[in-house]
Amino acid sequence: MEQRRVGVAVDFSPCSIKALKWAVENVVRDEDHLILVNVLREGEYEAETQFWEVTGGSPFIPLCEMAKPDIIKKYGSKPDAESLDIVNTLAKQKKVEVLLKVYWGDPREKICEAIEKIPLSCLIVGNRGHGKLKRVIMGSVSTYVVDNGTCPVTVVKQPAEPSSPRTTTPRAATKK
């Protein structure tokens, strides 16, 4: 059986950690490759990004190097302790090779680029649960990737943001 390359778009926020957990519990199988796709917006990180942007992102960074200070400094990606714990446990339990690939630019475009260039068998992405208005104004990375990605994409949803509280006046029941 061909090894699959399962991608998870991560920015190490709570919604991307939830997507990572979901992928580990529901998609990743023994001996798959799990590729963490991390996109830093332009301006978030300056060192060598022009070179890496032209060459299609960073080289693949193996799990054993993801948290090393020199790697963090070189590529600007800062995996959190919870994400590292999840992938370390996965790598041991299912013999999965975990790799990180860092891109710089618009997350929507760079995630779609990663799907094609890696290439990914499937992608899991989190959804921040923004309401309709914020999605229209800010744009939704997950919606864009679902519409434009060239592999199956699963969106792991977050609960919707609470809307503005409604002011209601309780009504007393009256008997006539």
C-alpha positions as CSV (number, residue, x, y, z in Angstrom):
1,M,0.0,0.0,0.0
2,E,1.3,3.5,-0.9
3,Q,2.2,5.7,2.0
4,R,-0.2,8.6,2.4
5,R,0.9,12.2,3.0
6,V,-1.7,13.6,5.4
7,G,-1.5,17.3,5.8
8,V,-2.7,19.4,8.7
9,A,-2.6,23.2,8.3
10,V,-1.3,24.6,11.6
11,D,-0.7,28.0,13.1
12,F,-0.6,26.5,16.6
13,S,-3.8,28.2,17.7
14,P,-6.5,26.4,19.6
15,C,-8.4,25.7,16.4
16,S,-5.4,24.2,14.6
17,I,-4.5,22.1,17.6
18,K,-8.1,20.8,17.5
19,A,-7.7,20.0,13.8
20,L,-4.4,18.2,14.6
21,K,-6.0,16.1,17.3
22,W,-8.9,15.2,15.0
23,A,-6.5,14.2,12.2
24,V,-4.6,12.0,14.6
25,E,-7.7,10.3,16.0
26,N,-9.6,9.9,12.7
27,V,-7.3,10.0,9.7
28,V,-3.7,9.1,10.3
29,R,-2.8,5.4,10.0
30,D,0.3,3.4,10.7
31,E,3.3,4.4,8.6
32,D,1.6,7.5,7.1
33,H,3.5,10.7,6.7
34,L,2.0,13.6,8.7
35,I,3.0,16.9,7.2
36,L,2.3,20.0,9.3
37,V,1.9,23.0,7.0
38,N,2.6,26.2,8.8
39,V,2.1,29.5,6.9
40,L,3.6,32.7,8.4
41,R,2.2,35.9,7.0
42,E,4.6,38.2,5.3
43,G,6.2,40.6,7.7
44,E,5.9,38.1,10.6
45,Y,9.3,36.9,10.0
46,E,12.1,38.4,7.9
47,A,15.2,36.2,8.0
48,E,15.8,34.4,4.7
49,T,12.1,34.4,3.8
50,Q,12.7,35.8,0.3
51,F,14.9,32.8,-0.5
52,W,12.4,30.3,0.9
53,E,9.4,32.0,-0.8
54,V,11.1,31.6,-4.2
55,T,12.0,28.0,-3.5
56,G,8.6,26.9,-2.3
57,G,8.9,27.1,1.4
58,S,11.3,25.6,3.9
59,P,12.8,22.2,3.5
60,F,10.9,19.5,5.4
61,I,11.8,19.8,9.1
62,P,11.8,16.4,10.9
63,L,10.0,16.1,14.2
64,C,13.2,15.7,16.1
65,E,14.3,19.2,15.0
66,M,11.0,21.2,15.2
67,A,11.6,22.6,18.7
68,K,15.3,23.3,18.3
69,P,16.1,27.0,18.9
70,D,18.2,27.3,15.8
71,I,15.4,25.9,13.6
72,I,12.9,28.2,15.2
73,K,15.2,31.2,14.6
74,K,15.9,30.2,11.0
75,Y,12.3,29.5,9.9
76,G,10.2,31.5,12.4
77,S,7.8,28.6,13.1
78,K,7.2,28.1,16.8
79,P,5.4,24.8,17.6
80,D,3.7,24.8,21.0
81,A,4.2,22.2,23.6
82,E,0.8,20.6,23.2
83,S,1.2,20.2,19.4
84,L,4.7,18.7,19.9
85,D,3.3,16.3,22.5
86,I,0.5,15.2,20.2
87,V,2.9,14.4,17.3
88,N,5.6,12.8,19.4
89,T,3.0,10.4,20.9
90,L,1.7,9.7,17.4
91,A,5.1,9.1,15.9
92,K,5.8,6.5,18.6
93,Q,2.4,4.7,18.7
94,K,1.7,4.5,14.9
95,K,5.2,4.7,13.4
96,V,4.3,7.9,11.6
97,E,6.9,10.2,10.1
98,V,6.1,13.7,11.2
99,L,7.4,16.6,9.2
100,L,7.0,20.4,9.3
101,K,6.9,22.6,6.1
102,V,6.9,26.4,6.6
103,Y,5.7,28.8,4.0
104,W,5.5,32.6,4.0
105,G,2.6,34.6,2.5
106,D,-1.1,34.4,2.2
107,P,-2.2,31.3,4.1
108,R,-5.0,30.5,1.6
109,E,-2.7,30.5,-1.4
110,K,0.3,28.8,0.3
111,I,-1.8,26.0,1.7
112,C,-3.1,25.3,-1.8
113,E,0.4,25.5,-3.0
114,A,1.5,22.9,-0.4
115,I,-1.3,20.5,-1.5
116,E,0.1,20.5,-5.0
117,K,3.8,20.7,-4.4
118,I,4.2,18.2,-1.5
119,P,1.8,16.6,-2.8
120,L,-0.7,15.8,-0.1
121,S,-3.2,12.9,-0.1
122,C,-5.6,14.9,2.0
123,L,-5.6,18.0,4.2
124,I,-7.2,18.8,7.6
125,V,-7.7,22.4,8.5
126,G,-9.3,24.1,11.5
127,N,-12.0,26.7,11.3
128,R,-12.0,29.6,13.8
129,G,-15.8,29.8,13.9
130,H,-16.1,33.4,12.8
131,G,-19.6,34.6,12.1
132,K,-20.8,35.3,8.6
133,L,-19.9,39.0,8.7
134,K,-16.3,38.4,9.8
135,R,-15.9,35.7,7.1
136,V,-17.1,38.1,4.4
137,I,-14.8,40.9,5.6
138,M,-11.7,38.9,6.5
139,G,-12.1,35.9,4.2
140,S,-12.0,32.4,5.3
141,V,-8.9,30.3,4.8
142,S,-10.8,27.0,5.2
143,T,-13.5,28.0,2.7
144,Y,-10.8,29.1,0.2
145,V,-8.9,25.9,0.6
146,V,-12.0,23.7,0.3
147,D,-13.0,25.6,-2.9
148,N,-9.5,25.7,-4.5
149,G,-7.5,22.7,-3.0
150,T,-6.8,19.8,-5.3
151,C,-7.1,17.1,-2.7
152,P,-9.8,16.1,-0.2
153,V,-10.0,18.8,2.5
154,T,-11.7,18.2,5.9
155,V,-12.6,21.3,8.0
156,V,-12.7,20.7,11.7
157,K,-15.1,23.3,13.0
158,Q,-15.0,25.4,16.2
159,P,-18.1,26.6,17.9
160,A,-19.4,29.8,16.4
161,E,-18.5,33.0,18.1
162,P,-21.2,34.2,20.3
163,S,-23.3,36.9,18.7
164,S,-24.0,40.1,20.4
165,P,-26.2,39.5,23.5
166,R,-29.8,40.2,23.0
167,T,-31.6,42.4,25.4
168,T,-34.8,40.7,26.3
169,T,-37.3,41.8,28.9
170,P,-38.8,38.9,30.8
171,R,-42.6,38.9,30.6
172,A,-44.6,38.2,33.6
173,A,-47.6,35.9,33.1
174,T,-50.8,37.5,34.1
175,K,-54.1,36.0,34.9
176,K,-57.3,37.7,33.9
